Amino acid sequence: MFTSILGSIAVPKLKWLAAAMGGGLAAAALTNTCAMGMLLSRLPYNRDRACDSQTIIAQLVDTTAAQNATAS
């Protein structure tokens, strides 16, 4: 909070940025939507149909094992 007060004293237009962010958060709460979440869900790497936890963990373990083998 101290940095926001200091920032608004140093650059008075930062108040408008804070107001815009607060307005966006209030609108998201009132409409029960999240624009950032909707945008992130549309990214290509979030569209895989085989996105179950077992497959992801297996891929992570395989990648980590391969990296450790090459580092040794």
PyMOL Python script that loads the backbone (N, CA, C, O; Angstrom):
from pymol import cmd

cmd.read_pdbstr("""\
ATOM      1  N   MET A   1       0.832  -1.187   0.000  1.00  0.00           N
ATOM      2  CA  MET A   1       0.000   0.000   0.000  1.00  0.00           C
ATOM      3  C   MET A   1       0.875   1.248   0.000  1.00  0.00           C
ATOM      4  O   MET A   1       0.549   2.244  -0.646  1.00  0.00           O
ATOM      5  N   PHE A   2       1.977   1.188   0.721  1.00  0.00           N
ATOM      6  CA  PHE A   2       2.867   2.345   0.793  1.00  0.00           C
ATOM      7  C   PHE A   2       3.410   2.707  -0.580  1.00  0.00           C
ATOM      8  O   PHE A   2       3.534   3.885  -0.916  1.00  0.00           O
ATOM      9  N   THR A   3       3.735   1.682  -1.376  1.00  0.00           N
ATOM     10  CA  THR A   3       4.278   1.964  -2.708  1.00  0.00           C
ATOM     11  C   THR A   3       3.220   2.572  -3.623  1.00  0.00           C
ATOM     12  O   THR A   3       3.548   3.393  -4.480  1.00  0.00           O
ATOM     13  N   SER A   4       1.960   2.184  -3.457  1.00  0.00           N
ATOM     14  CA  SER A   4       0.917   2.781  -4.297  1.00  0.00           C
ATOM     15  C   SER A   4       0.695   4.244  -3.928  1.00  0.00           C
ATOM     16  O   SER A   4       0.438   5.073  -4.801  1.00  0.00           O
ATOM     17  N   ILE A   5       0.793   4.559  -2.650  1.00  0.00           N
ATOM     18  CA  ILE A   5       0.669   5.960  -2.224  1.00  0.00           C
ATOM     19  C   ILE A   5       1.855   6.762  -2.749  1.00  0.00           C
ATOM     20  O   ILE A   5       1.696   7.869  -3.264  1.00  0.00           O
ATOM     21  N   LEU A   6       3.032   6.189  -2.610  1.00  0.00           N
ATOM     22  CA  LEU A   6       4.238   6.853  -3.101  1.00  0.00           C
ATOM     23  C   LEU A   6       4.176   7.030  -4.614  1.00  0.00           C
ATOM     24  O   LEU A   6       4.547   8.080  -5.138  1.00  0.00           O
ATOM     25  N   GLY A   7       3.708   6.004  -5.307  1.00  0.00           N
ATOM     26  CA  GLY A   7       3.585   6.083  -6.763  1.00  0.00           C
ATOM     27  C   GLY A   7       2.585   7.128  -7.199  1.00  0.00           C
ATOM     28  O   GLY A   7       2.822   7.832  -8.180  1.00  0.00           O
ATOM     29  N   SER A   8       1.468   7.248  -6.494  1.00  0.00           N
ATOM     30  CA  SER A   8       0.465   8.237  -6.879  1.00  0.00           C
ATOM     31  C   SER A   8       0.933   9.654  -6.580  1.00  0.00           C
ATOM     32  O   SER A   8       0.477  10.602  -7.219  1.00  0.00           O
ATOM     33  N   ILE A   9       1.836   9.810  -5.618  1.00  0.00           N
ATOM     34  CA  ILE A   9       2.404  11.144  -5.359  1.00  0.00           C
ATOM     35  C   ILE A   9       3.421  11.481  -6.446  1.00  0.00           C
ATOM     36  O   ILE A   9       3.454  12.606  -6.943  1.00  0.00           O
ATOM     37  N   ALA A  10       4.252  10.500  -6.815  1.00  0.00           N
ATOM     38  CA  ALA A  10       5.289  10.742  -7.818  1.00  0.00           C
ATOM     39  C   ALA A  10       4.696  10.888  -9.218  1.00  0.00           C
ATOM     40  O   ALA A  10       5.112  11.761  -9.980  1.00  0.00           O
ATOM     41  N   VAL A  11       3.729  10.041  -9.560  1.00  0.00           N
ATOM     42  CA  VAL A  11       3.101  10.069 -10.890  1.00  0.00           C
ATOM     43  C   VAL A  11       1.586  10.059 -10.674  1.00  0.00           C
ATOM     44  O   VAL A  11       0.985   8.991 -10.553  1.00  0.00           O
ATOM     45  N   PRO A  12       0.967  11.239 -10.625  1.00  0.00           N
ATOM     46  CA  PRO A  12      -0.470  11.311 -10.305  1.00  0.00           C
ATOM     47  C   PRO A  12      -1.381  10.525 -11.251  1.00  0.00           C
ATOM     48  O   PRO A  12      -2.482  10.142 -10.858  1.00  0.00           O
ATOM     49  N   LYS A  13      -0.947  10.279 -12.485  1.00  0.00           N
ATOM     50  CA  LYS A  13      -1.810   9.550 -13.434  1.00  0.00           C
ATOM     51  C   LYS A  13      -1.897   8.063 -13.115  1.00  0.00           C
ATOM     52  O   LYS A  13      -2.723   7.364 -13.702  1.00  0.00           O
ATOM     53  N   LEU A  14      -1.068   7.559 -12.202  1.00  0.00           N
ATOM     54  CA  LEU A  14      -1.163   6.159 -11.794  1.00  0.00           C
ATOM     55  C   LEU A  14      -2.492   5.860 -11.103  1.00  0.00           C
ATOM     56  O   LEU A  14      -2.932   4.710 -11.067  1.00  0.00           O
ATOM     57  N   LYS A  15      -3.122   6.882 -10.560  1.00  0.00           N
ATOM     58  CA  LYS A  15      -4.438   6.697  -9.925  1.00  0.00           C
ATOM     59  C   LYS A  15      -5.452   6.178 -10.942  1.00  0.00           C
ATOM     60  O   LYS A  15      -6.310   5.361 -10.606  1.00  0.00           O
ATOM     61  N   TRP A  16      -5.352   6.653 -12.186  1.00  0.00           N
ATOM     62  CA  TRP A  16      -6.283   6.225 -13.220  1.00  0.00           C
ATOM     63  C   TRP A  16      -6.053   4.773 -13.613  1.00  0.00           C
ATOM     64  O   TRP A  16      -6.997   4.040 -13.910  1.00  0.00           O
ATOM     65  N   LEU A  17      -4.804   4.373 -13.611  1.00  0.00           N
ATOM     66  CA  LEU A  17      -4.488   2.968 -13.887  1.00  0.00           C
ATOM     67  C   LEU A  17      -5.067   2.075 -12.798  1.00  0.00           C
ATOM     68  O   LEU A  17      -5.662   1.037 -13.087  1.00  0.00           O
ATOM     69  N   ALA A  18      -4.891   2.483 -11.552  1.00  0.00           N
ATOM     70  CA  ALA A  18      -5.438   1.713 -10.440  1.00  0.00           C
ATOM     71  C   ALA A  18      -6.967   1.677 -10.507  1.00  0.00           C
ATOM     72  O   ALA A  18      -7.576   0.647 -10.216  1.00  0.00           O
ATOM     73  N   ALA A  19      -7.585   2.788 -10.885  1.00  0.00           N
ATOM     74  CA  ALA A  19      -9.044   2.837 -11.000  1.00  0.00           C
ATOM     75  C   ALA A  19      -9.534   1.919 -12.113  1.00  0.00           C
ATOM     76  O   ALA A  19     -10.556   1.248 -11.965  1.00  0.00           O
ATOM     77  N   ALA A  20      -8.807   1.889 -13.223  1.00  0.00           N
ATOM     78  CA  ALA A  20      -9.198   1.015 -14.339  1.00  0.00           C
ATOM     79  C   ALA A  20      -9.076  -0.452 -13.946  1.00  0.00           C
ATOM     80  O   ALA A  20      -9.948  -1.258 -14.269  1.00  0.00           O
ATOM     81  N   MET A  21      -8.005  -0.796 -13.256  1.00  0.00           N
ATOM     82  CA  MET A  21      -7.837  -2.182 -12.819  1.00  0.00           C
ATOM     83  C   MET A  21      -8.916  -2.568 -11.812  1.00  0.00           C
ATOM     84  O   MET A  21      -9.476  -3.662 -11.883  1.00  0.00           O
ATOM     85  N   GLY A  22      -9.203  -1.674 -10.883  1.00  0.00           N
ATOM     86  CA  GLY A  22     -10.264  -1.940  -9.911  1.00  0.00           C
ATOM     87  C   GLY A  22     -11.621  -2.067 -10.572  1.00  0.00           C
ATOM     88  O   GLY A  22     -12.428  -2.913 -10.186  1.00  0.00           O
ATOM     89  N   GLY A  23     -11.878  -1.230 -11.567  1.00  0.00           N
ATOM     90  CA  GLY A  23     -13.139  -1.316 -12.308  1.00  0.00           C
ATOM     91  C   GLY A  23     -13.265  -2.630 -13.050  1.00  0.00           C
ATOM     92  O   GLY A  23     -14.338  -3.232 -13.088  1.00  0.00           O
ATOM     93  N   GLY A  24     -12.164  -3.073 -13.639  1.00  0.00           N
ATOM     94  CA  GLY A  24     -12.171  -4.367 -14.340  1.00  0.00           C
ATOM     95  C   GLY A  24     -12.426  -5.518 -13.398  1.00  0.00           C
ATOM     96  O   GLY A  24     -13.176  -6.440 -13.720  1.00  0.00           O
ATOM     97  N   LEU A  25     -11.800  -5.468 -12.224  1.00  0.00           N
ATOM     98  CA  LEU A  25     -12.029  -6.529 -11.240  1.00  0.00           C
ATOM     99  C   LEU A  25     -13.469  -6.516 -10.729  1.00  0.00           C
ATOM    100  O   LEU A  25     -14.069  -7.571 -10.520  1.00  0.00           O
ATOM    101  N   ALA A  26     -14.019  -5.320 -10.528  1.00  0.00           N
ATOM    102  CA  ALA A  26     -15.413  -5.222 -10.080  1.00  0.00           C
ATOM    103  C   ALA A  26     -16.373  -5.753 -11.139  1.00  0.00           C
ATOM    104  O   ALA A  26     -17.333  -6.451 -10.815  1.00  0.00           O
ATOM    105  N   ALA A  27     -16.112  -5.420 -12.416  1.00  0.00           N
ATOM    106  CA  ALA A  27     -16.958  -5.921 -13.499  1.00  0.00           C
ATOM    107  C   ALA A  27     -16.866  -7.437 -13.597  1.00  0.00           C
ATOM    108  O   ALA A  27     -17.874  -8.105 -13.828  1.00  0.00           O
ATOM    109  N   ALA A  28     -15.661  -7.988 -13.423  1.00  0.00           N
ATOM    110  CA  ALA A  28     -15.497  -9.438 -13.473  1.00  0.00           C
ATOM    111  C   ALA A  28     -16.262 -10.109 -12.340  1.00  0.00           C
ATOM    112  O   ALA A  28     -16.861 -11.167 -12.530  1.00  0.00           O
ATOM    113  N   ALA A  29     -16.241  -9.498 -11.175  1.00  0.00           N
ATOM    114  CA  ALA A  29     -16.966 -10.072 -10.037  1.00  0.00           C
ATOM    115  C   ALA A  29     -18.470  -9.999 -10.242  1.00  0.00           C
ATOM    116  O   ALA A  29     -19.184 -10.944  -9.906  1.00  0.00           O
ATOM    117  N   LEU A  30     -18.960  -8.902 -10.784  1.00  0.00           N
ATOM    118  CA  LEU A  30     -20.399  -8.731 -10.977  1.00  0.00           C
ATOM    119  C   LEU A  30     -20.950  -9.620 -12.087  1.00  0.00           C
ATOM    120  O   LEU A  30     -22.074 -10.114 -11.992  1.00  0.00           O
ATOM    121  N   THR A  31     -20.157  -9.824 -13.140  1.00  0.00           N
ATOM    122  CA  THR A  31     -20.634 -10.630 -14.264  1.00  0.00           C
ATOM    123  C   THR A  31     -20.231 -12.098 -14.164  1.00  0.00           C
ATOM    124  O   THR A  31     -20.655 -12.920 -14.976  1.00  0.00           O
ATOM    125  N   ASN A  32     -19.415 -12.422 -13.170  1.00  0.00           N
ATOM    126  CA  ASN A  32     -18.924 -13.782 -12.948  1.00  0.00           C
ATOM    127  C   ASN A  32     -18.191 -14.316 -14.173  1.00  0.00           C
ATOM    128  O   ASN A  32     -18.344 -15.476 -14.554  1.00  0.00           O
ATOM    129  N   THR A  33     -17.389 -13.440 -14.781  1.00  0.00           N
ATOM    130  CA  THR A  33     -16.554 -13.829 -15.910  1.00  0.00           C
ATOM    131  C   THR A  33     -15.124 -13.371 -15.640  1.00  0.00           C
ATOM    132  O   THR A  33     -14.887 -12.478 -14.826  1.00  0.00           O
ATOM    133  N   CYS A  34     -14.201 -13.982 -16.320  1.00  0.00           N
ATOM    134  CA  CYS A  34     -12.796 -13.601 -16.188  1.00  0.00           C
ATOM    135  C   CYS A  34     -12.201 -13.538 -17.587  1.00  0.00           C
ATOM    136  O   CYS A  34     -11.971 -14.571 -18.216  1.00  0.00           O
ATOM    137  N   ALA A  35     -11.957 -12.338 -18.069  1.00  0.00           N
ATOM    138  CA  ALA A  35     -11.451 -12.162 -19.429  1.00  0.00           C
ATOM    139  C   ALA A  35     -10.081 -12.823 -19.594  1.00  0.00           C
ATOM    140  O   ALA A  35      -9.817 -13.442 -20.625  1.00  0.00           O
ATOM    141  N   MET A  36      -9.212 -12.700 -18.597  1.00  0.00           N
ATOM    142  CA  MET A  36      -7.883 -13.302 -18.694  1.00  0.00           C
ATOM    143  C   MET A  36      -7.996 -14.827 -18.765  1.00  0.00           C
ATOM    144  O   MET A  36      -7.291 -15.466 -19.546  1.00  0.00           O
ATOM    145  N   GLY A  37      -8.868 -15.400 -17.964  1.00  0.00           N
ATOM    146  CA  GLY A  37      -9.067 -16.846 -17.995  1.00  0.00           C
ATOM    147  C   GLY A  37      -9.593 -17.317 -19.339  1.00  0.00           C
ATOM    148  O   GLY A  37      -9.173 -18.356 -19.847  1.00  0.00           O
ATOM    149  N   MET A  38     -10.519 -16.548 -19.918  1.00  0.00           N
ATOM    150  CA  MET A  38     -11.055 -16.917 -21.228  1.00  0.00           C
ATOM    151  C   MET A  38      -9.979 -16.825 -22.305  1.00  0.00           C
ATOM    152  O   MET A  38      -9.913 -17.679 -23.189  1.00  0.00           O
ATOM    153  N   LEU A  39      -9.132 -15.790 -22.238  1.00  0.00           N
ATOM    154  CA  LEU A  39      -8.056 -15.663 -23.223  1.00  0.00           C
ATOM    155  C   LEU A  39      -7.038 -16.783 -23.079  1.00  0.00           C
ATOM    156  O   LEU A  39      -6.595 -17.347 -24.079  1.00  0.00           O
ATOM    157  N   LEU A  40      -6.664 -17.111 -21.852  1.00  0.00           N
ATOM    158  CA  LEU A  40      -5.691 -18.180 -21.631  1.00  0.00           C
ATOM    159  C   LEU A  40      -6.229 -19.531 -22.074  1.00  0.00           C
ATOM    160  O   LEU A  40      -5.474 -20.365 -22.575  1.00  0.00           O
ATOM    161  N   SER A  41      -7.525 -19.755 -21.897  1.00  0.00           N
ATOM    162  CA  SER A  41      -8.090 -21.050 -22.289  1.00  0.00           C
ATOM    163  C   SER A  41      -8.120 -21.220 -23.803  1.00  0.00           C
ATOM    164  O   SER A  41      -8.234 -22.345 -24.290  1.00  0.00           O
ATOM    165  N   ARG A  42      -8.020 -20.133 -24.554  1.00  0.00           N
ATOM    166  CA  ARG A  42      -8.044 -20.219 -26.017  1.00  0.00           C
ATOM    167  C   ARG A  42      -6.669 -20.392 -26.638  1.00  0.00           C
ATOM    168  O   ARG A  42      -6.558 -20.549 -27.854  1.00  0.00           O
ATOM    169  N   LEU A  43      -5.625 -20.367 -25.830  1.00  0.00           N
ATOM    170  CA  LEU A  43      -4.284 -20.564 -26.372  1.00  0.00           C
ATOM    171  C   LEU A  43      -4.136 -21.989 -26.895  1.00  0.00           C
ATOM    172  O   LEU A  43      -4.756 -22.910 -26.363  1.00  0.00           O
ATOM    173  N   PRO A  44      -3.331 -22.176 -27.921  1.00  0.00           N
ATOM    174  CA  PRO A  44      -3.237 -23.497 -28.560  1.00  0.00           C
ATOM    175  C   PRO A  44      -2.776 -24.609 -27.623  1.00  0.00           C
ATOM    176  O   PRO A  44      -3.250 -25.739 -27.745  1.00  0.00           O
ATOM    177  N   TYR A  45      -1.881 -24.329 -26.709  1.00  0.00           N
ATOM    178  CA  TYR A  45      -1.389 -25.402 -25.845  1.00  0.00           C
ATOM    179  C   TYR A  45      -2.347 -25.717 -24.705  1.00  0.00           C
ATOM    180  O   TYR A  45      -2.059 -26.598 -23.896  1.00  0.00           O
ATOM    181  N   ASN A  46      -3.459 -25.036 -24.620  1.00  0.00           N
ATOM    182  CA  ASN A  46      -4.485 -25.370 -23.639  1.00  0.00           C
ATOM    183  C   ASN A  46      -5.663 -26.104 -24.281  1.00  0.00           C
ATOM    184  O   ASN A  46      -6.714 -26.243 -23.656  1.00  0.00           O
ATOM    185  N   ARG A  47      -5.503 -26.568 -25.501  1.00  0.00           N
ATOM    186  CA  ARG A  47      -6.597 -27.218 -26.217  1.00  0.00           C
ATOM    187  C   ARG A  47      -6.406 -28.704 -26.430  1.00  0.00           C
ATOM    188  O   ARG A  47      -7.193 -29.318 -27.150  1.00  0.00           O
ATOM    189  N   ASP A  48      -5.402 -29.298 -25.838  1.00  0.00           N
ATOM    190  CA  ASP A  48      -5.131 -30.712 -26.044  1.00  0.00           C
ATOM    191  C   ASP A  48      -6.256 -31.548 -25.452  1.00  0.00           C
ATOM    192  O   ASP A  48      -6.656 -31.340 -24.307  1.00  0.00           O
ATOM    193  N   ARG A  49      -6.763 -32.493 -26.234  1.00  0.00           N
ATOM    194  CA  ARG A  49      -7.863 -33.329 -25.763  1.00  0.00           C
ATOM    195  C   ARG A  49      -7.397 -34.379 -24.767  1.00  0.00           C
ATOM    196  O   ARG A  49      -8.170 -34.809 -23.911  1.00  0.00           O
ATOM    197  N   ALA A  50      -6.149 -34.793 -24.872  1.00  0.00           N
ATOM    198  CA  ALA A  50      -5.612 -35.800 -23.957  1.00  0.00           C
ATOM    199  C   ALA A  50      -4.908 -35.105 -22.792  1.00  0.00           C
ATOM    200  O   ALA A  50      -3.713 -35.299 -22.568  1.00  0.00           O
ATOM    201  N   CYS A  51      -5.643 -34.322 -22.082  1.00  0.00           N
ATOM    202  CA  CYS A  51      -5.063 -33.511 -21.013  1.00  0.00           C
ATOM    203  C   CYS A  51      -5.499 -34.061 -19.656  1.00  0.00           C
ATOM    204  O   CYS A  51      -6.166 -33.369 -18.887  1.00  0.00           O
ATOM    205  N   ASP A  52      -5.124 -35.297 -19.367  1.00  0.00           N
ATOM    206  CA  ASP A  52      -5.430 -35.848 -18.055  1.00  0.00           C
ATOM    207  C   ASP A  52      -4.160 -35.800 -17.201  1.00  0.00           C
ATOM    208  O   ASP A  52      -3.052 -35.737 -17.734  1.00  0.00           O
ATOM    209  N   SER A  53      -4.319 -35.830 -15.918  1.00  0.00           N
ATOM    210  CA  SER A  53      -3.196 -35.630 -15.003  1.00  0.00           C
ATOM    211  C   SER A  53      -2.141 -36.724 -15.124  1.00  0.00           C
ATOM    212  O   SER A  53      -0.952 -36.426 -15.002  1.00  0.00           O
ATOM    213  N   GLN A  54      -2.521 -37.967 -15.356  1.00  0.00           N
ATOM    214  CA  GLN A  54      -1.550 -39.058 -15.469  1.00  0.00           C
ATOM    215  C   GLN A  54      -0.625 -38.858 -16.674  1.00  0.00           C
ATOM    216  O   GLN A  54       0.581 -39.079 -16.571  1.00  0.00           O
ATOM    217  N   THR A  55      -1.180 -38.445 -17.799  1.00  0.00           N
ATOM    218  CA  THR A  55      -0.372 -38.211 -19.001  1.00  0.00           C
ATOM    219  C   THR A  55       0.597 -37.063 -18.792  1.00  0.00           C
ATOM    220  O   THR A  55       1.761 -37.150 -19.183  1.00  0.00           O
ATOM    221  N   ILE A  56       0.128 -35.998 -18.183  1.00  0.00           N
ATOM    222  CA  ILE A  56       0.978 -34.831 -17.942  1.00  0.00           C
ATOM    223  C   ILE A  56       2.115 -35.182 -16.996  1.00  0.00           C
ATOM    224  O   ILE A  56       3.259 -34.800 -17.244  1.00  0.00           O
ATOM    225  N   ILE A  57       1.824 -35.898 -15.922  1.00  0.00           N
ATOM    226  CA  ILE A  57       2.865 -36.283 -14.963  1.00  0.00           C
ATOM    227  C   ILE A  57       3.889 -37.196 -15.637  1.00  0.00           C
ATOM    228  O   ILE A  57       5.090 -37.056 -15.402  1.00  0.00           O
ATOM    229  N   ALA A  58       3.430 -38.122 -16.464  1.00  0.00           N
ATOM    230  CA  ALA A  58       4.351 -39.019 -17.173  1.00  0.00           C
ATOM    231  C   ALA A  58       5.260 -38.229 -18.105  1.00  0.00           C
ATOM    232  O   ALA A  58       6.455 -38.515 -18.192  1.00  0.00           O
ATOM    233  N   GLN A  59       4.709 -37.239 -18.805  1.00  0.00           N
ATOM    234  CA  GLN A  59       5.521 -36.411 -19.691  1.00  0.00           C
ATOM    235  C   GLN A  59       6.544 -35.604 -18.904  1.00  0.00           C
ATOM    236  O   GLN A  59       7.690 -35.470 -19.334  1.00  0.00           O
ATOM    237  N   LEU A  60       6.145 -35.066 -17.760  1.00  0.00           N
ATOM    238  CA  LEU A  60       7.064 -34.294 -16.932  1.00  0.00           C
ATOM    239  C   LEU A  60       8.195 -35.173 -16.391  1.00  0.00           C
ATOM    240  O   LEU A  60       9.355 -34.760 -16.378  1.00  0.00           O
ATOM    241  N   VAL A  61       7.858 -36.370 -15.950  1.00  0.00           N
ATOM    242  CA  VAL A  61       8.876 -37.279 -15.417  1.00  0.00           C
ATOM    243  C   VAL A  61       9.849 -37.684 -16.520  1.00  0.00           C
ATOM    244  O   VAL A  61      11.058 -37.726 -16.290  1.00  0.00           O
ATOM    245  N   ASP A  62       9.335 -37.983 -17.717  1.00  0.00           N
ATOM    246  CA  ASP A  62      10.192 -38.361 -18.842  1.00  0.00           C
ATOM    247  C   ASP A  62      11.137 -37.219 -19.220  1.00  0.00           C
ATOM    248  O   ASP A  62      12.319 -37.448 -19.478  1.00  0.00           O
ATOM    249  N   THR A  63      10.620 -36.002 -19.250  1.00  0.00           N
ATOM    250  CA  THR A  63      11.442 -34.846 -19.603  1.00  0.00           C
ATOM    251  C   THR A  63      12.509 -34.600 -18.558  1.00  0.00           C
ATOM    252  O   THR A  63      13.660 -34.318 -18.893  1.00  0.00           O
ATOM    253  N   THR A  64      12.132 -34.706 -17.287  1.00  0.00           N
ATOM    254  CA  THR A  64      13.095 -34.491 -16.203  1.00  0.00           C
ATOM    255  C   THR A  64      14.179 -35.563 -16.226  1.00  0.00           C
ATOM    256  O   THR A  64      15.354 -35.255 -16.025  1.00  0.00           O
ATOM    257  N   ALA A  65      13.807 -36.796 -16.464  1.00  0.00           N
ATOM    258  CA  ALA A  65      14.781 -37.883 -16.527  1.00  0.00           C
ATOM    259  C   ALA A  65      15.744 -37.688 -17.695  1.00  0.00           C
ATOM    260  O   ALA A  65      16.940 -37.943 -17.561  1.00  0.00           O
ATOM    261  N   ALA A  66      15.232 -37.242 -18.831  1.00  0.00           N
ATOM    262  CA  ALA A  66      16.091 -37.019 -19.993  1.00  0.00           C
ATOM    263  C   ALA A  66      17.049 -35.866 -19.747  1.00  0.00           C
ATOM    264  O   ALA A  66      18.206 -35.923 -20.163  1.00  0.00           O
ATOM    265  N   GLN A  67      16.585 -34.828 -19.079  1.00  0.00           N
ATOM    266  CA  GLN A  67      17.456 -33.684 -18.776  1.00  0.00           C
ATOM    267  C   GLN A  67      18.540 -34.080 -17.767  1.00  0.00           C
ATOM    268  O   GLN A  67      19.688 -33.653 -17.884  1.00  0.00           O
ATOM    269  N   ASN A  68      18.175 -34.886 -16.793  1.00  0.00           N
ATOM    270  CA  ASN A  68      19.171 -35.335 -15.807  1.00  0.00           C
ATOM    271  C   ASN A  68      20.210 -36.249 -16.449  1.00  0.00           C
ATOM    272  O   ASN A  68      21.382 -36.214 -16.074  1.00  0.00           O
ATOM    273  N   ALA A  69      19.787 -37.066 -17.414  1.00  0.00           N
ATOM    274  CA  ALA A  69      20.719 -37.978 -18.082  1.00  0.00           C
ATOM    275  C   ALA A  69      21.725 -37.209 -18.927  1.00  0.00           C
ATOM    276  O   ALA A  69      22.898 -37.578 -18.981  1.00  0.00           O
ATOM    277  N   THR A  70      21.278 -36.144 -19.587  1.00  0.00           N
ATOM    278  CA  THR A  70      22.184 -35.365 -20.425  1.00  0.00           C
ATOM    279  C   THR A  70      23.092 -34.466 -19.587  1.00  0.00           C
ATOM    280  O   THR A  70      24.191 -34.121 -20.021  1.00  0.00           O
ATOM    281  N   ALA A  71      22.645 -34.088 -18.402  1.00  0.00           N
ATOM    282  CA  ALA A  71      23.452 -33.230 -17.532  1.00  0.00           C
ATOM    283  C   ALA A  71      24.571 -34.008 -16.843  1.00  0.00           C
ATOM    284  O   ALA A  71      25.575 -33.416 -16.446  1.00  0.00           O
ATOM    285  N   SER A  72      24.417 -35.309 -16.696  1.00  0.00           N
ATOM    286  CA  SER A  72      25.427 -36.126 -15.999  1.00  0.00           C
ATOM    287  C   SER A  72      26.632 -36.414 -16.837  1.00  0.00           C
ATOM    288  O   SER A  72      27.555 -37.087 -16.380  1.00  0.00           O
TER     289      SER A  72
END
""", "prot")
cmd.dss("prot")
cmd.show_as("cartoon", "prot")
cmd.util.cbc("prot")
cmd.orient("prot")
